[in-house]
C-alpha cells in the first residue's frame, strides 16, 4: 500500500471511530444501542474493511465481531450488556489508533458476547 493510501485510510478510520463515539455518547443504555444499531454498523463495517489494509488486522478483527453483533441486533436480538461491550470496545479502538495496544482480550470478550447471544 502506498503511503498516501495509508494516510487516507488512517484518517478514515479515525473518523469512523469518532462517529461510533458520537453515537455511543448519545446512548445511555442497551435500548439506545439497539435503536442506533444500524448507524453503528455502518462504522464497524468500514473499519473492518479498512483496518487490515493498513496493517491493523486486530482492529479489523474486533470491528468484524462488533459488526456481527450489530447484525444480530438488527434482526431482533436484544442482548443485555451491549452498551458496556460497545463502550469498552470503542475505548480500546481509540487507544489502539494512538498506541497500537493489544486488542486480543477485547476481541475474545466480544466473541464470547456474540456466542452467548
HUURGI-V87000 format. One record per backbone hydrogen bond with DSSP energy under -0.5 kcal/mol. NH is the residue of the N-H (numbers start at 0). CO is the residue of the C=O. If there is no record, write none. Layout:
NH;CO + NH;CO
//
This chain:
5;1 + 6;2 + 7;3 + 8;4 + 9;5 + 10;6 + 11;7 + 12;8 + 13;9 + 14;10 + 15;11 + 16;12 + 17;13 + 18;14 + 19;15 + 20;16 + 21;17 + 22;18 + 23;19 + 24;20 + 25;21 + 25;22 + 26;23 + 32;28 + 33;29 + 34;30 + 35;31 + 36;33 + 39;35 + 40;36 + 41;37 + 42;38 + 42;39 + 43;39 + 44;40 + 45;41 + 46;42 + 47;43 + 48;44 + 49;45 + 50;46 + 52;48 + 52;49 + 53;49 + 53;50 + 54;51 + 55;50 + 59;55 + 60;56 + 61;57 + 62;58 + 63;59 + 64;60 + 65;61 + 66;62 + 67;63 + 68;64 + 69;65 + 70;66 + 71;67 + 72;68 + 73;69 + 74;70 + 74;71 + 75;72 + 76;71 + 81;78 + 84;80 + 85;81 + 86;82 + 87;83 + 88;84 + 89;85 + 90;86 + 91;87 + 92;88 + 93;89 + 94;90 + 95;91 + 96;92 + 97;93 + 97;94 + 98;94 + 99;95 + 106;102 + 107;103 + 108;104 + 109;105 + 110;106 + 111;107 + 112;108 + 113;109 + 114;110 + 115;111 + 116;112 + 116;113
//
